[in-house]
Amino acid sequence: MIDKLATDFINKFIIEMNKIENRNRIQNEIINPLICNFSNKIFPYVTLLIIMYILNLILIITILILIIIYNKK
């Protein structure tokens, strides 16, 4: 009995989720605000990470150039 009830519930849920208006409502009211909030909170960290990576790369290139120059002397 519980199996039939669970199966019916899942089937009705899938049918409702396949309707365009329900998908749009979930997309607009749940998913988009979550993604927007997440991206707003993580953006400074990603920016900082990229800046640190670029600075690290510049430092490595500078050190390599200095090593090459001093080894030639």
PDB file as gemmi writes it, atoms N, CA and C in Angstrom:
CRYST1    1.000    1.000    1.000  90.00  90.00  90.00 P 1                      
ATOM      1  N   MET A   1       0.819  -1.190   0.000  1.00  0.00           N  
ATOM      2  CA  MET A   1       0.000   0.000   0.000  1.00  0.00           C  
ATOM      3  C   MET A   1       0.870   1.265   0.000  1.00  0.00           C  
ATOM      4  N   ILE A   2       1.904   1.270   0.814  1.00  0.00           N  
ATOM      5  CA  ILE A   2       2.788   2.435   0.858  1.00  0.00           C  
ATOM      6  C   ILE A   2       3.559   2.559  -0.453  1.00  0.00           C  
ATOM      7  N   ASP A   3       3.920   1.421  -1.042  1.00  0.00           N  
ATOM      8  CA  ASP A   3       4.624   1.461  -2.335  1.00  0.00           C  
ATOM      9  C   ASP A   3       3.761   2.127  -3.395  1.00  0.00           C  
ATOM     10  N   LYS A   4       2.484   1.750  -3.441  1.00  0.00           N  
ATOM     11  CA  LYS A   4       1.579   2.347  -4.428  1.00  0.00           C  
ATOM     12  C   LYS A   4       1.395   3.830  -4.167  1.00  0.00           C  
ATOM     13  N   LEU A   5       1.269   4.203  -2.895  1.00  0.00           N  
ATOM     14  CA  LEU A   5       1.102   5.603  -2.536  1.00  0.00           C  
ATOM     15  C   LEU A   5       2.345   6.420  -2.916  1.00  0.00           C  
ATOM     16  N   ALA A   6       3.519   5.884  -2.626  1.00  0.00           N  
ATOM     17  CA  ALA A   6       4.766   6.575  -2.971  1.00  0.00           C  
ATOM     18  C   ALA A   6       4.926   6.678  -4.479  1.00  0.00           C  
ATOM     19  N   THR A   7       4.607   5.612  -5.196  1.00  0.00           N  
ATOM     20  CA  THR A   7       4.714   5.622  -6.652  1.00  0.00           C  
ATOM     21  C   THR A   7       3.753   6.636  -7.260  1.00  0.00           C  
ATOM     22  N   ASP A   8       2.531   6.669  -6.751  1.00  0.00           N  
ATOM     23  CA  ASP A   8       1.558   7.649  -7.248  1.00  0.00           C  
ATOM     24  C   ASP A   8       2.024   9.075  -6.979  1.00  0.00           C  
ATOM     25  N   PHE A   9       2.548   9.305  -5.784  1.00  0.00           N  
ATOM     26  CA  PHE A   9       3.037  10.640  -5.431  1.00  0.00           C  
ATOM     27  C   PHE A   9       4.178  11.053  -6.363  1.00  0.00           C  
ATOM     28  N   ILE A  10       5.123  10.141  -6.577  1.00  0.00           N  
ATOM     29  CA  ILE A  10       6.258  10.446  -7.456  1.00  0.00           C  
ATOM     30  C   ILE A  10       5.791  10.712  -8.873  1.00  0.00           C  
ATOM     31  N   ASN A  11       4.863   9.903  -9.371  1.00  0.00           N  
ATOM     32  CA  ASN A  11       4.356  10.100 -10.733  1.00  0.00           C  
ATOM     33  C   ASN A  11       3.639  11.438 -10.873  1.00  0.00           C  
ATOM     34  N   LYS A  12       2.823  11.808  -9.891  1.00  0.00           N  
ATOM     35  CA  LYS A  12       2.115  13.089  -9.948  1.00  0.00           C  
ATOM     36  C   LYS A  12       3.113  14.248  -9.842  1.00  0.00           C  
ATOM     37  N   PHE A  13       4.119  14.071  -9.007  1.00  0.00           N  
ATOM     38  CA  PHE A  13       5.142  15.098  -8.880  1.00  0.00           C  
ATOM     39  C   PHE A  13       5.873  15.304 -10.201  1.00  0.00           C  
ATOM     40  N   ILE A  14       6.222  14.221 -10.870  1.00  0.00           N  
ATOM     41  CA  ILE A  14       6.917  14.308 -12.167  1.00  0.00           C  
ATOM     42  C   ILE A  14       6.024  14.974 -13.207  1.00  0.00           C  
ATOM     43  N   ILE A  15       4.761  14.629 -13.216  1.00  0.00           N  
ATOM     44  CA  ILE A  15       3.824  15.236 -14.171  1.00  0.00           C  
ATOM     45  C   ILE A  15       3.727  16.741 -13.931  1.00  0.00           C  
ATOM     46  N   GLU A  16       3.621  17.151 -12.666  1.00  0.00           N  
ATOM     47  CA  GLU A  16       3.543  18.572 -12.346  1.00  0.00           C  
ATOM     48  C   GLU A  16       4.845  19.304 -12.681  1.00  0.00           C  
ATOM     49  N   MET A  17       5.974  18.647 -12.470  1.00  0.00           N  
ATOM     50  CA  MET A  17       7.257  19.278 -12.754  1.00  0.00           C  
ATOM     51  C   MET A  17       7.493  19.433 -14.255  1.00  0.00           C  
ATOM     52  N   ASN A  18       6.864  18.608 -15.062  1.00  0.00           N  
ATOM     53  CA  ASN A  18       7.035  18.691 -16.516  1.00  0.00           C  
ATOM     54  C   ASN A  18       6.193  19.800 -17.146  1.00  0.00           C  
ATOM     55  N   LYS A  19       5.318  20.411 -16.377  1.00  0.00           N  
ATOM     56  CA  LYS A  19       4.521  21.516 -16.910  1.00  0.00           C  
ATOM     57  C   LYS A  19       5.392  22.769 -16.990  1.00  0.00           C  
ATOM     58  N   ILE A  20       5.261  23.478 -18.095  1.00  0.00           N  
ATOM     59  CA  ILE A  20       6.101  24.640 -18.367  1.00  0.00           C  
ATOM     60  C   ILE A  20       5.941  25.727 -17.304  1.00  0.00           C  
ATOM     61  N   GLU A  21       4.706  26.016 -16.897  1.00  0.00           N  
ATOM     62  CA  GLU A  21       4.504  27.093 -15.925  1.00  0.00           C  
ATOM     63  C   GLU A  21       5.139  26.770 -14.571  1.00  0.00           C  
ATOM     64  N   ASN A  22       5.123  25.488 -14.182  1.00  0.00           N  
ATOM     65  CA  ASN A  22       5.767  25.111 -12.918  1.00  0.00           C  
ATOM     66  C   ASN A  22       7.285  25.197 -13.032  1.00  0.00           C  
ATOM     67  N   ARG A  23       7.820  24.778 -14.161  1.00  0.00           N  
ATOM     68  CA  ARG A  23       9.270  24.882 -14.379  1.00  0.00           C  
ATOM     69  C   ARG A  23       9.721  26.341 -14.334  1.00  0.00           C  
ATOM     70  N   ASN A  24       8.969  27.195 -15.019  1.00  0.00           N  
ATOM     71  CA  ASN A  24       9.323  28.621 -15.033  1.00  0.00           C  
ATOM     72  C   ASN A  24       9.243  29.229 -13.637  1.00  0.00           C  
ATOM     73  N   ARG A  25       8.238  28.847 -12.895  1.00  0.00           N  
ATOM     74  CA  ARG A  25       8.091  29.387 -11.537  1.00  0.00           C  
ATOM     75  C   ARG A  25       9.244  28.933 -10.643  1.00  0.00           C  
ATOM     76  N   ILE A  26       9.608  27.667 -10.714  1.00  0.00           N  
ATOM     77  CA  ILE A  26      10.736  27.163  -9.923  1.00  0.00           C  
ATOM     78  C   ILE A  26      12.025  27.841 -10.362  1.00  0.00           C  
ATOM     79  N   GLN A  27      12.190  27.984 -11.654  1.00  0.00           N  
ATOM     80  CA  GLN A  27      13.390  28.635 -12.188  1.00  0.00           C  
ATOM     81  C   GLN A  27      13.493  30.078 -11.708  1.00  0.00           C  
ATOM     82  N   ASN A  28      12.400  30.812 -11.792  1.00  0.00           N  
ATOM     83  CA  ASN A  28      12.418  32.244 -11.468  1.00  0.00           C  
ATOM     84  C   ASN A  28      12.393  32.533  -9.972  1.00  0.00           C  
ATOM     85  N   GLU A  29      11.751  31.687  -9.191  1.00  0.00           N  
ATOM     86  CA  GLU A  29      11.576  31.982  -7.774  1.00  0.00           C  
ATOM     87  C   GLU A  29      12.532  31.231  -6.852  1.00  0.00           C  
ATOM     88  N   ILE A  30      13.149  30.161  -7.341  1.00  0.00           N  
ATOM     89  CA  ILE A  30      14.034  29.382  -6.470  1.00  0.00           C  
ATOM     90  C   ILE A  30      15.457  29.340  -7.019  1.00  0.00           C  
ATOM     91  N   ILE A  31      15.614  28.858  -8.221  1.00  0.00           N  
ATOM     92  CA  ILE A  31      16.956  28.600  -8.748  1.00  0.00           C  
ATOM     93  C   ILE A  31      17.706  29.892  -9.048  1.00  0.00           C  
ATOM     94  N   ASN A  32      17.088  30.821  -9.758  1.00  0.00           N  
ATOM     95  CA  ASN A  32      17.777  32.076 -10.103  1.00  0.00           C  
ATOM     96  C   ASN A  32      18.207  32.890  -8.883  1.00  0.00           C  
ATOM     97  N   PRO A  33      17.348  33.069  -7.869  1.00  0.00           N  
ATOM     98  CA  PRO A  33      17.826  33.801  -6.688  1.00  0.00           C  
ATOM     99  C   PRO A  33      18.966  33.090  -5.958  1.00  0.00           C  
ATOM    100  N   LEU A  34      18.919  31.757  -5.902  1.00  0.00           N  
ATOM    101  CA  LEU A  34      20.007  31.015  -5.250  1.00  0.00           C  
ATOM    102  C   LEU A  34      21.322  31.204  -5.981  1.00  0.00           C  
ATOM    103  N   ILE A  35      21.283  31.081  -7.292  1.00  0.00           N  
ATOM    104  CA  ILE A  35      22.503  31.233  -8.089  1.00  0.00           C  
ATOM    105  C   ILE A  35      23.014  32.664  -7.996  1.00  0.00           C  
ATOM    106  N   CYS A  36      22.119  33.615  -8.049  1.00  0.00           N  
ATOM    107  CA  CYS A  36      22.513  35.024  -7.967  1.00  0.00           C  
ATOM    108  C   CYS A  36      23.149  35.326  -6.612  1.00  0.00           C  
ATOM    109  N   ASN A  37      22.548  34.853  -5.550  1.00  0.00           N  
ATOM    110  CA  ASN A  37      23.079  35.072  -4.216  1.00  0.00           C  
ATOM    111  C   ASN A  37      24.441  34.394  -4.055  1.00  0.00           C  
ATOM    112  N   PHE A  38      24.553  33.176  -4.538  1.00  0.00           N  
ATOM    113  CA  PHE A  38      25.812  32.436  -4.454  1.00  0.00           C  
ATOM    114  C   PHE A  38      26.907  33.147  -5.242  1.00  0.00           C  
ATOM    115  N   SER A  39      26.588  33.584  -6.445  1.00  0.00           N  
ATOM    116  CA  SER A  39      27.608  34.250  -7.265  1.00  0.00           C  
ATOM    117  C   SER A  39      28.015  35.595  -6.668  1.00  0.00           C  
ATOM    118  N   ASN A  40      27.085  36.300  -6.057  1.00  0.00           N  
ATOM    119  CA  ASN A  40      27.427  37.574  -5.414  1.00  0.00           C  
ATOM    120  C   ASN A  40      28.338  37.372  -4.210  1.00  0.00           C  
ATOM    121  N   LYS A  41      28.152  36.279  -3.497  1.00  0.00           N  
ATOM    122  CA  LYS A  41      28.983  36.027  -2.323  1.00  0.00           C  
ATOM    123  C   LYS A  41      30.347  35.472  -2.684  1.00  0.00           C  
ATOM    124  N   ILE A  42      30.447  34.724  -3.767  1.00  0.00           N  
ATOM    125  CA  ILE A  42      31.713  34.084  -4.104  1.00  0.00           C  
ATOM    126  C   ILE A  42      32.564  34.940  -5.047  1.00  0.00           C  
ATOM    127  N   PHE A  43      31.985  35.939  -5.673  1.00  0.00           N  
ATOM    128  CA  PHE A  43      32.712  36.763  -6.640  1.00  0.00           C  
ATOM    129  C   PHE A  43      33.977  37.394  -6.069  1.00  0.00           C  
ATOM    130  N   PRO A  44      33.961  37.991  -4.870  1.00  0.00           N  
ATOM    131  CA  PRO A  44      35.211  38.583  -4.352  1.00  0.00           C  
ATOM    132  C   PRO A  44      36.319  37.551  -4.161  1.00  0.00           C  
ATOM    133  N   TYR A  45      35.955  36.354  -3.747  1.00  0.00           N  
ATOM    134  CA  TYR A  45      36.957  35.315  -3.528  1.00  0.00           C  
ATOM    135  C   TYR A  45      37.565  34.838  -4.848  1.00  0.00           C  
ATOM    136  N   VAL A  46      36.726  34.694  -5.852  1.00  0.00           N  
ATOM    137  CA  VAL A  46      37.223  34.281  -7.164  1.00  0.00           C  
ATOM    138  C   VAL A  46      38.124  35.369  -7.746  1.00  0.00           C  
ATOM    139  N   THR A  47      37.732  36.613  -7.590  1.00  0.00           N  
ATOM    140  CA  THR A  47      38.555  37.718  -8.071  1.00  0.00           C  
ATOM    141  C   THR A  47      39.899  37.737  -7.366  1.00  0.00           C  
ATOM    142  N   LEU A  48      39.888  37.582  -6.069  1.00  0.00           N  
ATOM    143  CA  LEU A  48      41.128  37.544  -5.295  1.00  0.00           C  
ATOM    144  C   LEU A  48      42.008  36.370  -5.724  1.00  0.00           C  
ATOM    145  N   LEU A  49      41.408  35.243  -5.960  1.00  0.00           N  
ATOM    146  CA  LEU A  49      42.159  34.070  -6.399  1.00  0.00           C  
ATOM    147  C   LEU A  49      42.822  34.311  -7.753  1.00  0.00           C  
ATOM    148  N   ILE A  50      42.120  34.915  -8.668  1.00  0.00           N  
ATOM    149  CA  ILE A  50      42.680  35.208  -9.988  1.00  0.00           C  
ATOM    150  C   ILE A  50      43.823  36.220  -9.879  1.00  0.00           C  
ATOM    151  N   ILE A  51      43.633  37.246  -9.062  1.00  0.00           N  
ATOM    152  CA  ILE A  51      44.693  38.244  -8.871  1.00  0.00           C  
ATOM    153  C   ILE A  51      45.928  37.596  -8.260  1.00  0.00           C  
ATOM    154  N   MET A  52      45.733  36.747  -7.272  1.00  0.00           N  
ATOM    155  CA  MET A  52      46.871  36.066  -6.645  1.00  0.00           C  
ATOM    156  C   MET A  52      47.577  35.150  -7.643  1.00  0.00           C  
ATOM    157  N   TYR A  53      46.815  34.484  -8.482  1.00  0.00           N  
ATOM    158  CA  TYR A  53      47.403  33.609  -9.493  1.00  0.00           C  
ATOM    159  C   TYR A  53      48.246  34.425 -10.479  1.00  0.00           C  
ATOM    160  N   ILE A  54      47.728  35.539 -10.931  1.00  0.00           N  
ATOM    161  CA  ILE A  54      48.461  36.385 -11.877  1.00  0.00           C  
ATOM    162  C   ILE A  54      49.730  36.931 -11.238  1.00  0.00           C  
ATOM    163  N   LEU A  55      49.643  37.400 -10.004  1.00  0.00           N  
ATOM    164  CA  LEU A  55      50.826  37.902  -9.305  1.00  0.00           C  
ATOM    165  C   LEU A  55      51.871  36.795  -9.116  1.00  0.00           C  
ATOM    166  N   ASN A  56      51.411  35.632  -8.793  1.00  0.00           N  
ATOM    167  CA  ASN A  56      52.311  34.490  -8.644  1.00  0.00           C  
ATOM    168  C   ASN A  56      52.995  34.166  -9.966  1.00  0.00           C  
ATOM    169  N   LEU A  57      52.270  34.193 -11.041  1.00  0.00           N  
ATOM    170  CA  LEU A  57      52.827  33.925 -12.358  1.00  0.00           C  
ATOM    171  C   LEU A  57      53.865  34.982 -12.736  1.00  0.00           C  
ATOM    172  N   ILE A  58      53.568  36.236 -12.468  1.00  0.00           N  
ATOM    173  CA  ILE A  58      54.520  37.320 -12.744  1.00  0.00           C  
ATOM    174  C   ILE A  58      55.787  37.133 -11.908  1.00  0.00           C  
ATOM    175  N   LEU A  59      55.620  36.769 -10.667  1.00  0.00           N  
ATOM    176  CA  LEU A  59      56.768  36.549  -9.794  1.00  0.00           C  
ATOM    177  C   LEU A  59      57.630  35.381 -10.292  1.00  0.00           C  
ATOM    178  N   ILE A  60      57.011  34.319 -10.712  1.00  0.00           N  
ATOM    179  CA  ILE A  60      57.753  33.163 -11.233  1.00  0.00           C  
ATOM    180  C   ILE A  60      58.522  33.538 -12.494  1.00  0.00           C  
ATOM    181  N   ILE A  61      57.875  34.250 -13.397  1.00  0.00           N  
ATOM    182  CA  ILE A  61      58.548  34.676 -14.633  1.00  0.00           C  
ATOM    183  C   ILE A  61      59.711  35.598 -14.316  1.00  0.00           C  
ATOM    184  N   THR A  62      59.513  36.519 -13.398  1.00  0.00           N  
ATOM    185  CA  THR A  62      60.590  37.438 -12.999  1.00  0.00           C  
ATOM    186  C   THR A  62      61.766  36.668 -12.403  1.00  0.00           C  
ATOM    187  N   ILE A  63      61.508  35.736 -11.545  1.00  0.00           N  
ATOM    188  CA  ILE A  63      62.573  34.940 -10.934  1.00  0.00           C  
ATOM    189  C   ILE A  63      63.315  34.126 -11.996  1.00  0.00           C  
ATOM    190  N   LEU A  64      62.594  33.552 -12.914  1.00  0.00           N  
ATOM    191  CA  LEU A  64      63.239  32.784 -13.989  1.00  0.00           C  
ATOM    192  C   LEU A  64      64.129  33.674 -14.848  1.00  0.00           C  
ATOM    193  N   ILE A  65      63.658  34.844 -15.172  1.00  0.00           N  
ATOM    194  CA  ILE A  65      64.461  35.781 -15.968  1.00  0.00           C  
ATOM    195  C   ILE A  65      65.717  36.187 -15.203  1.00  0.00           C  
ATOM    196  N   LEU A  66      65.569  36.477 -13.921  1.00  0.00           N  
ATOM    197  CA  LEU A  66      66.733  36.838 -13.108  1.00  0.00           C  
ATOM    198  C   LEU A  66      67.733  35.687 -13.003  1.00  0.00           C  
ATOM    199  N   ILE A  67      67.262  34.492 -12.871  1.00  0.00           N  
ATOM    200  CA  ILE A  67      68.165  33.328 -12.816  1.00  0.00           C  
ATOM    201  C   ILE A  67      68.913  33.179 -14.133  1.00  0.00           C  
ATOM    202  N   ILE A  68      68.205  33.334 -15.225  1.00  0.00           N  
ATOM    203  CA  ILE A  68      68.859  33.211 -16.542  1.00  0.00           C  
ATOM    204  C   ILE A  68      69.904  34.306 -16.722  1.00  0.00           C  
ATOM    205  N   ILE A  69      69.582  35.522 -16.361  1.00  0.00           N  
ATOM    206  CA  ILE A  69      70.520  36.648 -16.510  1.00  0.00           C  
ATOM    207  C   ILE A  69      71.747  36.430 -15.639  1.00  0.00           C  
ATOM    208  N   TYR A  70      71.596  36.044 -14.392  1.00  0.00           N  
ATOM    209  CA  TYR A  70      72.739  35.882 -13.496  1.00  0.00           C  
ATOM    210  C   TYR A  70      73.558  34.641 -13.812  1.00  0.00           C  
ATOM    211  N   ASN A  71      72.979  33.652 -14.446  1.00  0.00           N  
ATOM    212  CA  ASN A  71      73.737  32.468 -14.840  1.00  0.00           C  
ATOM    213  C   ASN A  71      74.594  32.723 -16.077  1.00  0.00           C  
ATOM    214  N   LYS A  72      74.231  33.689 -16.880  1.00  0.00           N  
ATOM    215  CA  LYS A  72      74.998  34.020 -18.078  1.00  0.00           C  
ATOM    216  C   LYS A  72      76.249  34.823 -17.712  1.00  0.00           C  
ATOM    217  N   LYS A  73      76.265  35.482 -16.589  1.00  0.00           N  
ATOM    218  CA  LYS A  73      77.398  36.328 -16.193  1.00  0.00           C  
ATOM    219  C   LYS A  73      78.537  35.511 -15.660  1.00  0.00           C  
TER     220      LYS A  73                                                      
END                                                                             
